[in-house]
Amino acid sequence: MSPVPVSYEVRVADGPGDREACFAVRKEVFVVEQGVPEDLEYDAYDVVAVHVLAVRDDGVPLGAGRLLHGEAAVGKTGGEPGVGVLGRLAVLGEVRGLGVGVALVRAVEEAARARGLTAVDLGAQTHALGFYERLGYVAYGPEFLDAGMPHRAMRRVL
């Protein structure tokens, strides 16, 4: 049975309420569902990141992601100028397959373009490689562990 379509919007998180909604989605997906320790899920980058949020028409959060850029992205891109980092992409289980993840990735990419970035990197859980490949990301480098789960680095030139 396929998921029932739902009406939603994706926007750059604006204010503490939106940020808390992003964190709530991340907690549900990463901490509760995937077992990532909470102290690994939230980090100092959350303060400076651009967060994107998908919300149902009635305001219920459905998904979230973030963009690191500038100094915040340096440690994750090896200091490569013009490259941002997409991370913490999370979509609640009941709405997976409805395009929410795609819309969040595209919103992060738009935020990157608006900041003059020319590429976006990410660390994809290996089970999600196909999802990102369909969106134009190309894997590079060896597999690595992040929070105990296998990942691959990926990049999309904007």
C-alpha positions as CSV (number, residue, x, y, z in Angstrom):
1,M,0.0,0.0,0.0
2,S,1.5,3.4,-1.0
3,P,1.5,6.4,1.4
4,V,-1.5,8.7,1.3
5,P,-0.5,12.1,-0.3
6,V,-0.3,15.0,2.1
7,S,-0.1,18.7,1.5
8,Y,3.0,20.4,2.9
9,E,5.4,23.3,2.5
10,V,9.2,23.4,2.9
11,R,10.8,26.6,4.2
12,V,14.0,27.9,5.8
13,A,13.4,27.6,9.5
14,D,12.6,31.0,11.0
15,G,12.9,31.4,14.7
16,P,13.1,29.2,17.8
17,G,9.8,27.4,17.1
18,D,10.9,26.2,13.7
19,R,14.3,25.1,15.0
20,E,12.6,23.1,17.8
21,A,10.4,21.5,15.2
22,C,13.6,20.5,13.2
23,F,15.2,19.1,16.3
24,A,12.0,17.1,17.1
25,V,12.0,15.5,13.7
26,R,15.7,14.7,14.0
27,K,15.2,13.2,17.4
28,E,12.4,10.9,16.2
29,V,14.3,9.7,13.1
30,F,17.9,9.6,14.3
31,V,17.7,9.1,18.1
32,V,14.5,7.0,18.5
33,E,14.3,5.2,15.1
34,Q,18.0,4.7,14.3
35,G,19.5,4.6,17.8
36,V,22.0,7.5,17.4
37,P,23.1,8.7,20.8
38,E,21.4,12.1,21.5
39,D,24.8,13.7,22.4
40,L,26.0,12.9,18.8
41,E,22.9,14.1,17.1
42,Y,23.1,17.7,18.2
43,D,26.3,19.7,17.9
44,A,27.8,23.2,17.9
45,Y,27.0,23.6,14.2
46,D,23.3,23.7,14.9
47,V,23.7,27.3,16.1
48,V,25.2,28.5,12.8
49,A,23.5,26.2,10.3
50,V,20.7,27.1,7.9
51,H,17.9,24.7,8.9
52,V,15.1,23.8,6.5
53,L,11.7,22.4,7.6
54,A,8.9,20.6,6.0
55,V,5.5,21.2,7.6
56,R,2.0,19.9,6.9
57,D,-0.6,22.5,6.2
58,D,-1.8,22.2,9.8
59,G,1.8,23.0,11.1
60,V,2.8,19.4,12.0
61,P,6.5,19.0,11.2
62,L,7.3,16.2,8.7
63,G,11.0,16.6,7.9
64,A,14.1,18.7,8.4
65,G,17.7,19.2,7.1
66,R,20.5,21.7,7.5
67,L,23.2,23.5,5.5
68,L,26.6,24.3,6.8
69,H,28.5,27.0,4.9
70,G,31.5,29.2,5.4
71,E,33.6,28.5,8.4
72,A,31.2,25.8,9.7
73,A,31.7,23.8,6.5
74,V,35.5,24.0,6.5
75,G,36.1,21.0,8.7
76,K,33.7,18.9,6.7
77,T,34.9,19.9,3.2
78,G,38.7,20.1,3.8
79,G,38.5,23.9,3.4
80,E,37.3,23.8,-0.2
81,P,35.9,27.2,-1.0
82,G,32.3,27.4,-2.3
83,V,31.3,24.0,-1.0
84,G,28.4,23.7,1.6
85,V,27.4,20.6,3.5
86,L,23.9,19.2,3.6
87,G,23.3,17.2,6.7
88,R,20.8,15.9,9.2
89,L,18.2,15.2,6.5
90,A,15.4,13.5,8.3
91,V,11.8,12.6,7.2
92,L,9.3,11.0,9.4
93,G,8.5,7.4,8.5
94,E,4.8,7.9,7.8
95,V,5.5,10.4,5.0
96,R,8.6,8.8,3.3
97,G,8.0,8.2,-0.4
98,L,5.9,11.4,-0.8
99,G,8.7,13.7,-2.0
100,V,9.4,15.4,1.3
101,G,13.0,14.4,1.3
102,V,13.5,15.6,-2.3
103,A,11.9,18.9,-1.5
104,L,14.2,19.3,1.6
105,V,17.3,18.6,-0.5
106,R,16.3,21.1,-3.1
107,A,15.6,23.7,-0.4
108,V,19.1,23.2,1.0
109,E,20.5,23.5,-2.5
110,E,18.6,26.7,-3.0
111,A,19.9,28.1,0.3
112,A,23.4,27.1,-0.8
113,R,23.0,29.0,-4.2
114,A,21.7,32.0,-2.3
115,R,24.9,32.1,-0.4
116,G,27.1,31.9,-3.5
117,L,28.1,28.2,-3.0
118,T,28.9,26.1,-6.1
119,A,28.6,22.6,-4.7
120,V,27.0,20.7,-1.9
121,D,28.7,17.7,-0.1
122,L,27.0,15.3,2.2
123,G,27.7,12.1,4.1
124,A,25.0,9.6,3.0
125,Q,24.0,6.5,4.9
126,T,24.9,3.7,2.5
127,H,21.2,2.6,2.3
128,A,20.3,6.1,1.0
129,L,22.9,6.3,-1.8
130,G,20.4,5.6,-4.5
131,F,18.1,8.4,-3.2
132,Y,20.9,11.0,-3.5
133,E,22.2,9.6,-6.8
134,R,18.7,10.2,-8.3
135,L,19.1,13.8,-7.2
136,G,22.4,14.2,-9.0
137,Y,24.9,13.5,-6.2
138,V,28.0,11.4,-7.0
139,A,29.7,9.3,-4.3
140,Y,33.5,9.6,-3.8
141,G,36.0,8.2,-1.4
142,P,35.9,5.1,0.8
143,E,33.0,4.1,3.0
144,F,33.2,5.4,6.6
145,L,31.4,5.0,9.9
146,D,29.4,7.9,11.4
147,A,27.5,7.2,14.6
148,G,28.3,3.6,14.0
149,M,26.6,3.5,10.6
150,P,28.2,3.1,7.2
151,H,28.3,6.2,5.1
152,R,29.8,7.5,1.8
153,A,30.7,11.1,0.9
154,M,28.8,12.5,-2.0
155,R,28.8,15.8,-3.9
156,R,26.5,17.7,-6.3
157,V,27.8,20.6,-8.3
158,L,25.1,23.3,-8.4
